[in-house]
Amino acid sequence: MKSLLGKHHKAMVFPLIICSLLILDYTSPAETARTTPAYRALIRPKIPTDTSLGTNPIDAFWKASLNKAGITPAQEANRQTLLRRLYMDMTGLPPKAEDVQNFLNDASPDAYEKIVEKLLASPAFGEHWGQQWLDLVRYSDSEGFKIDRIRPDAWKYRNWVIQSLNDDLPYDKFISWQIAGDELVPESKEGRIATGFLRLAPEESNGADYTQIRQDILNDVTDVTAQAFMGLTLGCARCHHHKFDPIRQEEYFQFQAFFSGILYPDAIPLAPISMNPNQKALMERSKSMRNDLELMMRDHEKDLFEEIVVALDPQTQIALKTPAEKRTVTQSQLATLASKQIDRRKAKLYRRLKPEQRAIYDKTFENLANLAKELPVQEAYMGVMEKNANAPATFRLAQGDVRKPKEEVQPGFPLWLEKEQPRISALSNSSGRRTALAKWLTQTDNPLTSRVIVNRIWQGYFGTGLVANSSDFGKASEPYHQPEILDWLASDLIRNQYSLKSIHRLIVNSSPYKLASKITDQEVLKKGNQIDPENHLVWHAEVRRLSAEQVRDAILHAAGTLNTGMHEGVVRFALPASLANSRYAWTKDEAISASKKRSIYLIQRRNMPNPSLEAFDFPDRNLSCANRNDTVTAIQALALLNDPEIIDHSHNLAASILQKEGNNTNQQIKAGFLAILKRYPDSKELEQSKVFIEVTSAAIDPLERLADLLHALLNTSEFLELE
């Protein structure tokens, strides 16, 4: 508890205790469906006809809601503001200076629409929106807990998400493959990599009670699946009936039963290795060498096995001592989880060898390493698989305690959403349970799935969803402010064969998206604030601070050093000196080009978050994050002022400008404004900047003086905020 809640844990625990003592009546399905719009059948609403706002259905519903409330909306934002907003919201990157000028000079009626299509087709689109999905599924390159072991193939899931969004993979497939790609499309490399979603739970690989660890993983997968795809706080029913929604405790474990049969191997081969005769001979030699090494370690491994196993829970002890071919599915799961600790300890057995044995071992290992260079590498992925058609039994757990199993339950859907029980067809090597779940989630009559995702997209553009808590569509969520827009978008997603880009296109072409944040008419402002001070009806744009990744990427973009293109693997960035000796530290990548990659490719280690990103509200990777905090703190200002990487970017940009503009101070300033703020300075800004460079700056070197000015521009609200 303390490690998760930090210094405020005492203040937070007290309300939790009080909440647990509340006695609330169980809410009936009928009552919840009546009071909670998201649980009703999805019916395409009729477009209001008493408005004259173009052909975009969003505009019609939006204008009708404003008319009903008696609110006049703000005017449309100016073209330069709108262009930057569009670029940052769709790709996470600012426009280039020439893009701004071209747009301002384009008088054609479809100038804006052309930019939208260009950005939808940009590879940066998937990188930006992929980051929001990775927040939701708590993506990390490591497993967490004390060891926080790196998962070397996790990045393949990350890249699959990016590519899928760029390719506009239909959302029903996007869901289905993450839940059951190995069952639905076993021949598809992408479909199997997608199941990495089910491997993102934190995992305590060096624990002692693997029965509990297995249950913790199942709980996490159950909770996040319900939150991400259905907007349900199903986890609130793990220990008792849900306090607000009609979810009984047994329904929680019925939902969990869909995942009861999955195994968690470290790496699953993607395809058989193809070898020529010479490579086959080398492979045989390498096998012989590995056998020699194993023989040297055999007695020590036996001792180590006994040393470890005796400290584990009874069920895991039995599983490890049972031959692999005779293990039940549950035993295979426990053995797979526990073997990671055993294998890690085996790597240290070298210390137990006698000096003369070490010499032989070292030479054999060296020869083996040289052989490996001539052999093809087995490509693997991080995903899930099942052992056979039989899934382990799932029990309702009293108080959610794995030590207190009650009655057995079968896979099932929440009863107030689906009256029929799942139809499961077992496969030769899998239970087929996840296929049944995937098909139910993507049924066109599922009331939640499409509503939840279009709400997340709306949130990405407006800062807040039509349902404010985008991972809780239940009774306890805030009232829905424009449910007609939500239902129209959800039904439109289905009508457009689950094309997510069709929803993006509809939203950014709508009138509410194009509104200005500043309202010049004081009467309009006063009345709007009186009627809708929280801006639920979107009568003006909200000023939003850039996300952590947008800040870093925009700085790289301004400096002209951003290395675009998808990255295979992870980027190990340079750590501050204060963290360099941590047990979780790493050696930075030698390639400078890698360090200039977009932030989505930076290594995400649960116990070692990026300090610069963390200052700008980068989320905890142990938890699903539906919407990030948006704070303004002194730590952010200090990070921008003192981060060596940002100072380096300022110097790089200054050097580039000096090379092009020479000693002309006015031209240097104009080039700096254009690179960072995408506009020229006005006369006052030009004069103040000139005084700063020539008089105020303490630096003597002209490059240092210009770099100081550029560094200051990177700290301005205009650069860090989105109007």
Secondary structure in CASP SS format (residue, H / E / C, confidence):
PFRMAT SS
TARGET T0000
AUTHOR 0000-0000-0000
METHOD secondary structure of the structure
MODEL  1
M C 1.00
K H 1.00
S H 1.00
L H 1.00
L H 1.00
G H 1.00
K H 1.00
H H 1.00
H H 1.00
K H 1.00
A H 1.00
M H 1.00
V H 1.00
F H 1.00
P H 1.00
L H 1.00
I H 1.00
I H 1.00
C H 1.00
S H 1.00
L H 1.00
L C 1.00
I C 1.00
L C 1.00
D C 1.00
Y C 1.00
T C 1.00
S C 1.00
P H 1.00
A H 1.00
E H 1.00
T H 1.00
A H 1.00
R H 1.00
T H 1.00
T C 1.00
P H 1.00
A H 1.00
Y H 1.00
R C 1.00
A C 1.00
L C 1.00
I C 1.00
R C 1.00
P C 1.00
K C 1.00
I C 1.00
P C 1.00
T C 1.00
D C 1.00
T C 1.00
S C 1.00
L C 1.00
G C 1.00
T C 1.00
N C 1.00
P H 1.00
I H 1.00
D H 1.00
A H 1.00
F H 1.00
W H 1.00
K H 1.00
A H 1.00
S H 1.00
L H 1.00
N H 1.00
K H 1.00
A H 1.00
G C 1.00
I C 1.00
T C 1.00
P C 1.00
A C 1.00
Q C 1.00
E E 1.00
A C 1.00
N C 1.00
R H 1.00
Q H 1.00
T H 1.00
L H 1.00
L H 1.00
R H 1.00
R H 1.00
L H 1.00
Y H 1.00
M H 1.00
D H 1.00
M H 1.00
T H 1.00
G C 1.00
L C 1.00
P C 1.00
P C 1.00
K C 1.00
A H 1.00
E H 1.00
D H 1.00
V H 1.00
Q H 1.00
N H 1.00
F H 1.00
L H 1.00
N H 1.00
D C 1.00
A C 1.00
S C 1.00
P C 1.00
D C 1.00
A H 1.00
Y H 1.00
E H 1.00
K H 1.00
I H 1.00
V H 1.00
E H 1.00
K H 1.00
L H 1.00
L H 1.00
A C 1.00
S C 1.00
P H 1.00
A H 1.00
F H 1.00
G H 1.00
E H 1.00
H H 1.00
W H 1.00
G H 1.00
Q H 1.00
Q H 1.00
W H 1.00
L H 1.00
D H 1.00
L H 1.00
V C 1.00
R C 1.00
Y C 1.00
S C 1.00
D C 1.00
S E 1.00
E C 1.00
G C 1.00
F C 1.00
K C 1.00
I C 1.00
D C 1.00
R C 1.00
I E 1.00
R C 1.00
P C 1.00
D C 1.00
A H 1.00
W H 1.00
K H 1.00
Y H 1.00
R H 1.00
N H 1.00
W H 1.00
V H 1.00
I H 1.00
Q H 1.00
S H 1.00
L H 1.00
N H 1.00
D C 1.00
D C 1.00
L C 1.00
P C 1.00
Y H 1.00
D H 1.00
K H 1.00
F H 1.00
I H 1.00
S H 1.00
W H 1.00
Q H 1.00
I H 1.00
A H 1.00
G H 1.00
D H 1.00
E H 1.00
L H 1.00
V C 1.00
P C 1.00
E C 1.00
S C 1.00
K H 1.00
E H 1.00
G H 1.00
R H 1.00
I H 1.00
A H 1.00
T H 1.00
G H 1.00
F H 1.00
L H 1.00
R H 1.00
L C 1.00
A C 1.00
P C 1.00
E C 1.00
E C 1.00
S C 1.00
N C 1.00
G C 1.00
A C 1.00
D C 1.00
Y H 1.00
T H 1.00
Q H 1.00
I H 1.00
R H 1.00
Q H 1.00
D H 1.00
I H 1.00
L H 1.00
N H 1.00
D H 1.00
V H 1.00
T H 1.00
D H 1.00
V H 1.00
T H 1.00
A H 1.00
Q H 1.00
A H 1.00
F H 1.00
M H 1.00
G C 1.00
L C 1.00
T C 1.00
L H 1.00
G H 1.00
C H 1.00
A H 1.00
R C 1.00
C C 1.00
H C 1.00
H C 1.00
H C 1.00
K C 1.00
F C 1.00
D C 1.00
P C 1.00
I C 1.00
R C 1.00
Q H 1.00
E H 1.00
E H 1.00
Y H 1.00
F H 1.00
Q H 1.00
F H 1.00
Q H 1.00
A H 1.00
F H 1.00
F H 1.00
S C 1.00
G C 1.00
I E 1.00
L E 1.00
Y C 1.00
P C 1.00
D C 1.00
A C 1.00
I E 1.00
P E 1.00
L C 1.00
A C 1.00
P C 1.00
I C 1.00
S C 1.00
M C 1.00
N C 1.00
P H 1.00
N H 1.00
Q H 1.00
K H 1.00
A H 1.00
L H 1.00
M H 1.00
E H 1.00
R H 1.00
S H 1.00
K H 1.00
S H 1.00
M H 1.00
R H 1.00
N H 1.00
D H 1.00
L H 1.00
E H 1.00
L H 1.00
M H 1.00
M H 1.00
R H 1.00
D H 1.00
H H 1.00
E H 1.00
K H 1.00
D H 1.00
L H 1.00
F H 1.00
E H 1.00
E H 1.00
I H 1.00
V H 1.00
V C 1.00
A C 1.00
L C 1.00
D C 1.00
P H 1.00
Q H 1.00
T H 1.00
Q H 1.00
I H 1.00
A H 1.00
L H 1.00
K H 1.00
T C 1.00
P C 1.00
A H 1.00
E H 1.00
K H 1.00
R C 1.00
T C 1.00
V H 1.00
T H 1.00
Q H 1.00
S H 1.00
Q H 1.00
L H 1.00
A H 1.00
T H 1.00
L H 1.00
A H 1.00
S H 1.00
K H 1.00
Q H 1.00
I H 1.00
D H 1.00
R H 1.00
R H 1.00
K H 1.00
A C 1.00
K C 1.00
L H 1.00
Y H 1.00
R H 1.00
R H 1.00
L C 1.00
K C 1.00
P H 1.00
E H 1.00
Q H 1.00
R H 1.00
A H 1.00
I H 1.00
Y H 1.00
D H 1.00
K H 1.00
T H 1.00
F H 1.00
E H 1.00
N H 1.00
L H 1.00
A H 1.00
N H 1.00
L H 1.00
A H 1.00
K C 1.00
E C 1.00
L C 1.00
P C 1.00
V C 1.00
Q C 1.00
E C 1.00
A E 1.00
Y E 1.00
M C 1.00
G C 1.00
V C 1.00
M E 1.00
E E 1.00
K C 1.00
N C 1.00
A C 1.00
N C 1.00
A C 1.00
P C 1.00
A C 1.00
T E 1.00
F E 1.00
R E 1.00
L E 1.00
A H 1.00
Q H 1.00
G H 1.00
D C 1.00
V C 1.00
R C 1.00
K C 1.00
P E 1.00
K E 1.00
E E 1.00
E E 1.00
V E 1.00
Q C 1.00
P C 1.00
G C 1.00
F C 1.00
P C 1.00
L C 1.00
W C 1.00
L C 1.00
E C 1.00
K C 1.00
E C 1.00
Q C 1.00
P C 1.00
R C 1.00
I C 1.00
S C 1.00
A C 1.00
L C 1.00
S C 1.00
N C 1.00
S C 1.00
S C 1.00
G C 1.00
R H 1.00
R H 1.00
T H 1.00
A H 1.00
L H 1.00
A H 1.00
K H 1.00
W H 1.00
L H 1.00
T C 1.00
Q C 1.00
T C 1.00
D C 1.00
N C 1.00
P C 1.00
L C 1.00
T H 1.00
S H 1.00
R H 1.00
V H 1.00
I H 1.00
V H 1.00
N H 1.00
R H 1.00
I H 1.00
W H 1.00
Q H 1.00
G H 1.00
Y H 1.00
F H 1.00
G C 1.00
T C 1.00
G C 1.00
L C 1.00
V C 1.00
A C 1.00
N C 1.00
S C 1.00
S C 1.00
D C 1.00
F C 1.00
G C 1.00
K C 1.00
A C 1.00
S C 1.00
E C 1.00
P C 1.00
Y C 1.00
H C 1.00
Q C 1.00
P H 1.00
E H 1.00
I H 1.00
L H 1.00
D H 1.00
W H 1.00
L H 1.00
A H 1.00
S H 1.00
D H 1.00
L H 1.00
I H 1.00
R H 1.00
N C 1.00
Q C 1.00
Y C 1.00
S C 1.00
L H 1.00
K H 1.00
S H 1.00
I H 1.00
H H 1.00
R H 1.00
L H 1.00
I H 1.00
V H 1.00
N C 1.00
S C 1.00
S C 1.00
P H 1.00
Y H 1.00
K H 1.00
L E 1.00
A C 1.00
S C 1.00
K C 1.00
I C 1.00
T C 1.00
D C 1.00
Q H 1.00
E H 1.00
V H 1.00
L H 1.00
K H 1.00
K H 1.00
G H 1.00
N H 1.00
Q H 1.00
I H 1.00
D C 1.00
P C 1.00
E C 1.00
N C 1.00
H C 1.00
L C 1.00
V C 1.00
W C 1.00
H C 1.00
A C 1.00
E C 1.00
V C 1.00
R E 1.00
R E 1.00
L C 1.00
S C 1.00
A H 1.00
E H 1.00
Q H 1.00
V H 1.00
R H 1.00
D H 1.00
A H 1.00
I H 1.00
L H 1.00
H H 1.00
A H 1.00
A H 1.00
G C 1.00
T C 1.00
L C 1.00
N E 1.00
T C 1.00
G C 1.00
M C 1.00
H C 1.00
E C 1.00
G C 1.00
V C 1.00
V E 1.00
R C 1.00
F C 1.00
A C 1.00
L C 1.00
P C 1.00
A H 1.00
S H 1.00
L H 1.00
A C 1.00
N C 1.00
S C 1.00
R C 1.00
Y C 1.00
A C 1.00
W C 1.00
T C 1.00
K C 1.00
D C 1.00
E C 1.00
A C 1.00
I H 1.00
S H 1.00
A H 1.00
S H 1.00
K C 1.00
K E 1.00
R C 1.00
S H 1.00
I H 1.00
Y H 1.00
L E 1.00
I C 1.00
Q C 1.00
R E 1.00
R C 1.00
N C 1.00
M E 1.00
P C 1.00
N C 1.00
P H 1.00
S H 1.00
L H 1.00
E H 1.00
A H 1.00
F C 1.00
D C 1.00
F C 1.00
P C 1.00
D C 1.00
R C 1.00
N C 1.00
L C 1.00
S C 1.00
C C 1.00
A C 1.00
N C 1.00
R C 1.00
N C 1.00
D C 1.00
T C 1.00
V C 1.00
T C 1.00
A H 1.00
I H 1.00
Q H 1.00
A H 1.00
L H 1.00
A H 1.00
L H 1.00
L H 1.00
N H 1.00
D C 1.00
P H 1.00
E H 1.00
I H 1.00
I H 1.00
D H 1.00
H H 1.00
S H 1.00
H H 1.00
N H 1.00
L H 1.00
A H 1.00
A H 1.00
S H 1.00
I H 1.00
L H 1.00
Q H 1.00
K H 1.00
E H 1.00
G C 1.00
N C 1.00
N C 1.00
T H 1.00
N H 1.00
Q H 1.00
Q H 1.00
I H 1.00
K H 1.00
A H 1.00
G H 1.00
F H 1.00
L H 1.00
A H 1.00
I H 1.00
L H 1.00
K C 1.00
R C 1.00
Y C 1.00
P C 1.00
D C 1.00
S H 1.00
K H 1.00
E H 1.00
L H 1.00
E H 1.00
Q H 1.00
S H 1.00
K H 1.00
V H 1.00
F H 1.00
I H 1.00
E H 1.00
V H 1.00
T H 1.00
S C 1.00
A C 1.00
A C 1.00
I C 1.00
D C 1.00
P H 1.00
L H 1.00
E H 1.00
R H 1.00
L H 1.00
A H 1.00
D H 1.00
L H 1.00
L H 1.00
H H 1.00
A H 1.00
L H 1.00
L C 1.00
N C 1.00
T C 1.00
S H 1.00
E H 1.00
F H 1.00
L H 1.00
E E 1.00
L E 1.00
E C 1.00
END
